[in-house]
Amino acid sequence: MSVQALRRESSPSIFEDELQAKLARQREAIKEQGTPTYAQRRTSLQKLLAMILDNEAELLRVISEDFGNRSPEESQRIEILPCTMAIRHTLRHLRRWMRADRRRSHWATWPSRARVEFQPLGIIGIISPWNYPLYLAIGPLTAALAAGNRAMVKPSELTPKTSALLAELIAKTFPPEQVTVCTGGPEVAQAFSALPFDHLLFTGSTAVGRLVMRAASEHLVPVTLELGGKSPVVIAPDFPIASGLGGLLTGKIFNAGQTCVAPDYLLVPEGSVDTLVAQIRSEVAAMLPKMATNDFYTSIINQRHYDRLRSYLADAEEKGATVLEINPGDEPRERFTEARKIPLTLVLDVDDSMTVMQDEIFGPILPIVTYTKLDQAIAYINARPRPLAAYVFTYERRTIARMNNEVTSGALAINATATHVAQDDIPFGGVGPSGMGRYHAREGFLAFSHQKAIYHQMRGNLVHLVAPPYEGALKEKLVRFLIGS
């Protein structure tokens, strides 16, 4: 979904009536069928899991075609695997998540009881992006179904084959009054974001997230925004660079850096840059001896994004940066251009005037900033918008504690990048410009549940002691005792 699409001020979309009809159909089903039981929710999740497993090969094929090239092996690891892991984790824990949460009632209202029950919100709208076209649709759908909701999904028009297949498979797996997929271009996305859902989850850029939130506010629809930003990596002075950077490079090479939590720039101690560059060259050569002609290295999603990334490099060079392409096979530029690929590219001697240090990169470009003391690195991060993830490579507990206490980010990962997203039992979400709200694990169940307070006043209670008339020594003493001295 583009910023331009959501900014258009026009008459109601020709797609609006169709979307409203789908929403109304789901609303009617809620009235007719009521709240799904544990058994019904479990069945829905099992059907979703079977849908993915039974159609794995076809899903991997269309994802690769949408990207121009993304190997089935990579998509299996970054799309299929996290989907199935999340569904199975949810199935294991759903009964406990659904259980009412007993709370204490105040002794002054004795005898009484209190609890919190978790009810479905209703209809969840899910707007998923192109970079992980399966996982970022199925992940929130898993949470929505677990919480007993119905869902409408708008996948990205930039991955049309995957979106079409997802719509076809969902239609075969679920009745439209439970789950439906709404495909189409910017006009559909614009109308979709303005629907009166009970909750709307959007994954994408910060710029578009602002516009989605604005559209949702018309109907006071609560939103979860999973955005992005520039996720920093601090290489601490104690970290032995020559011992290996696999945890760093994996998060950047996966999907050719087209990941919201990919490392966006490195903060490296002065004097360590040459060692770092040499180690990166060595490890990339071991992982990807060739890149342009290697099916294991993913293409940039389309020509517009390819040109955007190339413009970042041109701008940086013009302003004095040193650009180092990590091209182990010494393949000619034409091969990369034909495959719409960019080799992992390091950018040294950067400054804030360069576009590569202003925008989220979302590609295989890695700027390097040097620092003299850890204080300087932390201050550099804190002078910028709060990131979706922050990373530190260190074995010192004090450094980890400082990064945790002094840097506010959606997540903090130590000696790893990106893989925290696939952990089944921790939440995922941003903070400030990198997002609001969180899901995954139990937090996903809670995000799409109404946490309803239930209070039960029993007979023979003491409430009359705080009710009118207020005169009386006993009442005055009780209230003063409750207020405190």
N, C-alpha and C positions, 0 to 999 in steps of 0.2 A: 504494500500500500504506500502510495507516495504522499508527500506533504501537499503537493499541488492538488491531488484528488480531494483531500479532505478540506482544503481551503475554499473549494468552489462553493459559491453561494448561488443556488439555482432553485428552480421549481422542484417539487418532489420527484425523486428518481422513478423511472419507469419500472424499476425493480422493487420499489418500496411496497407495492400492493402484494406482490408474491411473498416477500419476506414477512410482511405483517400477517399474511394468511398462515404461514408456517408457524409463526409465533403463537397465533390464536389457536391453532390446532393443538399445540403442546399445552397451552393454558387449559383448554377444555379437557384434555386427558388427565391433567392434575386433579381437576374437579371430579372427574368420573372414577379415577383409579386410586386416588389418595396417595399416602406416603408408602414408598416401596419398603418391603420387609428386608431383613438381613438376607434371607434366602434369595429374594429377587435381585438384590444388589450383587450378591455373589454370582448369580447366574449371568448377569450382565457383564461382569468383569471377566468371567470365564469365556464368554462369547467373544469379547474383545481380544483376549489373549489368543484364542483359537483363530480368529480372523488374521492376526499378524503372522502366526506360525504357518498357517495353511497357504498364505500368499506371499511368503518371504521372498522367493525368487523373483516374482513379478514386481514386488515393491522395490527391490534392489535394482532391477532393470530400469524402471522408469525414473528413479532418482538419478541414476547415472546419465540417462538420456537428457534429463532436464539440466544437468550441470554441463553437459558436453562430455565430461568424463569425471566420474567418481567411482572408484573401484568398489565392487560388491563387498570385498573384504573390509574396506573402511566403513562403508555404510552399515555393514553388519555390526560393527563394533560401536558406532556412534549413533545409530538409529534403532536397529532391531534389539540389540542387547539391553540398552537402558529402558526401552519400552517394556520388555518382558520382565525385567528385574523389578520395575516399579509396580507392575500389575500383581506379580506374585507376592511382593512385600505387602501390598494392600490387602490381598486375599488372606494372608497370614494374620493380619492385625485388625481387620475390619470389625470383628465382633467386639473386641475390646474398645475400639474407638467409638463405637455406637453406644456403649454402655453409659447410662446417666452418671453424672459426676455428683456425688453426695457432697453437700456443703453444710457448714455449721450455721445454725440459726442462733440469734442472740438470746442469752438467758433471760433478758428482760421481757421477751415475748413468749416465754415458756408457758405451755408446751407447744412447740411448733417444729416444722421440718422444712428443709430447703434443699434444692438440688438444681442442677443444670442439665437440660436435655438438648440433644442435637437434632435439629429438624432441617430438612432440605430447604434451601432458599427458594427453589422453583426452577427457573430456566437460566442456564448459564450460557452466555455468549463467549466464544473463543475465537480470537483472531490470531492465527499462527503465521510465522514468517517463512521465508524461502530457504534459509540456510540449513535448517534441520526440519524438512517439510513433514516428516513422519513423527519424529519424537516430540516436537513442540506442538503438535496437534493431539497426539495420543496421551502425552503426560497430563495435561490439564483435564482431558476428557476422563481419564482414569479417576482423578480426584472428584470430578463432578458426579460421576456415576456412583462412586463409593459413598458420597454424601446423600445419595438418593435423588439427585436432580435429573432434569432433562437438559439437553444441550443442543445448541446450534453452532456449527463450526464454519468459519470463513478462512480457508487456506489461501496461500499466496498465489497470485496470478503469474508470478515469475517462475513457478515450477508447475506448469499447467498439466503435464502428464501425471505427475504424482497427485495433484489435487483431484484430477478426474478419476483416477483409480481409487483414491481414498473415498470419494463420493460414492462410487459404484460399490465398493466393499461395505461401507457403512450402511448403504441402502439394503444390501442383502442380509446384513447381520442384525439390524435394529429397525423397528417400525419408525416411520418419520415422526410420529408423535413422541418418541423417546429421544432419538438422536437424528439430526439431519445435517448434511453438509451443503453449504451455499457457495458454489463456485462462481467465478466471474472476475471482472476487472475492477478498476478504481471506483466505478459508479456503484457496484454492488457493495464494495467495502465501505463506501461513504454512507449508504443507506443502512448497512448492517450495524455500523458503530452508533447510529442514532436510535436503534430500537430500544424499547423499554424493557430490557432484560432485568432479572433480579440480581445479576452480577455479571460484569464483563471483564474478561482477562485478555490483555493485549501483550504480545511479545513483538518487539521491534525497536526502532530508533527512538531516542528521546524527543526529537522534533515531532515525529508523528504521534508519540504518546501524549504530548500536550494537547494535540488536536482531538485525539480519541477521548481524552478526559473531558474536554470542552463539550464534545457532542453528547457524551453520556450524562453530563450534568443537566441537560434539558429535562430529563426524566428522573433526576437524582439517582441514577444507577451507580452503585458502588463499583469501584474498579480495582483490579490488580494490574499493575503495569510492570512488566519485565522488560527493562530497557537495556542500556549498555554503558558506554563511556570508555574511558581510557584506563584499563586495568594495569597497574604498575607491578614490576618485579624488582625487588631489592636483592642484589647479590651482596650479602654481608661480608665484611673484611675477613672473617674467619673461614668462609666457605672455600673448600679446596676445589677450585674450578676444574683443575686437571683430572679430578676424580670422576667427572661425568656430569652432563647437563641434560640427561634424558628427560627428567621431569619437567624441565623448562621447554625443551624443543618439541616434545610431544604435543603440548597444548597449543603450540604455534603452527605446527605442521598439519595437525588434524584439520581436514576440510580446507587446507590452504589458508588457515588463519581466519576463515569466515565464520567466526564463533564469537558470541557476545562476551565470553569470559576469556578469550585468548589473550595472552600477554600483549600489551599494547606498546610498552616501552620498558627498557631496562635502566636501572640505577646501579652503577658499577663503581667500585672504588677506583680512584685515580691510580694509574700505574698497572691496572689489571686488564685494560682493554685488549692489549695485544694477545695476552694469554687466553682471554675469553674468545676472541675472534678465531684464533687457531683451534681451540677446542670445538667451537661450533662448526668450523669447516670439517674437522675430522669426524664428528658425530653425524653430520648431515650426509657426508660421503658414505658412511657405513649404513645409514638408513635408506638413502636414496642415491645410489651411484649415478643414476641419471634421473632427470626430472621432467623434461619436456616430453620425452617418449615413454615415460613410466606411468603405467595405468594406476599405480598406487598413489600418485600425486594428483590431487584434485584440480580441476580447471576453475577459473573464476566464473561465477554464475552467468554473466552476460557481458556484452561488449561495453555497455555503459559503465559497469563497475570496473572492468579491466582498464578502461580509459581513465577513470577516476583515480585508480591506484597509480597508474603511470604518471598522471599529472602531479601526484604528491611527490614522486621521486624527482621529476623535472623541476618542480618548485624548490625542493630542498637543495638540489645541485646549484640552481641559479643563485641561491642565497648563501652558498659557501659550504654546504655539507659535503661529507665524503660518503659516497654510495658504494657499497661492496656487495656484489651479487655472489651468493654461494651457489656455484654451478659446478658440481663435482665432475660431471662428464664433459665439461667444456663444450656444451651444445650451443649452436648458433642461435642468435636472437630470433631468427625467422621461425625456428622450430617451436619456440615458446609462443610466439605470436599466433602461429597456425593453431596451436592447441589451446589458445587463450589461457596460458599459464604464466605465472611470474615466479621466478626462483626466490627462495628465501633471501631477502635483501636486508643487509644491515645498513643503518644510516648513522654516521658518526658526526661529531661537531655540530649538533643540532642546536637551534634556539627557538624561542617561542614565536618568532615571526613566521615560521614555516608551517604550512598547512598540516603536515604530518604530525606536528605537535599540538595541533588545535582540534582536529576532528578525530573521531574514532576511526581507526584504520580499517579494520575488518578485511584483512588480507595479509599476505606473507611478507610484510615489511616490519622491521624491528629497529626502531631508533634506540640509540645508546646515549645515556646522560651520565656524566661522571660526578662523583661527590668525594669530599675529603673526610667528613665525619658522618656518622649515622644521623645525627641531629639534622644535618643538611638534607639528607635524603627524605627524612620524615617531613621536614618543612616543605620540601618540594611537592610531595604528594598532597599535603594539607592545604597548599595554596591553590589547589585545583578542585573541580567538582568531585564529590564523593564517588568512588568507583564501584562497579558491580562486584569486583573481586580485587583483593590485594594479595601479592605473593611475596614470600621472603625465603631465601635460601641461606640457611644458617644451621649450626649445631649448638648455638649458645642460647640457653634459656632466657637470659636477660634480653637478648635481641628479640626473641619471639614475644616476650612480655611487653616490650616497648612497642613493637608493631601492633600488638593486640590492643594495648591501652591507649595509644596515641593516634592511631589511624582508624578512622571510621569508614567501613566499607561493607558491602553486602555480605561478603565472606572473606575469611583469611585462610589461606592455604600455605603450609610450610613444606618446602622441598618438593613441591608438585604444582602443576598448573592445570586448570580446567577439570581434572578428574573428580574434584569435589562435587561437581554437579550430578554425577552418577551415584553418589552415596545415597542409599535408600532411606536412611533414618535421620537425615538432617534437612532443614528447610532450605529453599532457594529463593532469593529475592534481592532487590537492590535497596538503596537508601538515597533519599534526595533525588538528584537528577538521574540516577541509575535505576530508579524504580520505586514502587510502593507496594506493600503487601508481599506475601510469600506463599509458596505452595511447595509441593513434594512432601512425601511422608505424611505424618499426621497433620502437619500444617496445611496440606492441601485439603484434607477432609474438613478441617476447621474453617479454612477460607471460604468454602462453599456450603457451610452449615450456619443456620441461625442458632446461636447459643442462647436458648430460652431459659430464663430464670423461672423456677417453679417454687412457690411458697405456700405452705399448708398450715393454717392456724388451727390448732386443736381446741377441743372444748376445755372449759375451766381455766382459761388463760388469765394473764395479768395485764392485758392491754388496757383494761378499764382504769388502771392506775395512772396512765398518761393521757387519758381522754377527758374532755370536759365533763363536769365542771372542774376547774383546776385548783379550787380551794381545798385545803386540808393539809395537815402537817405531814401525813404519811406520803402523800403525793409529792409535796415539795421536797421532802428528804430524798425520795427515790430519784427525782429528776436531778437534784443537786449531786447525788452520788454518781449517777450516770454521766453527768457533765464532767465531774472531777473537780479537784480543788483549784 
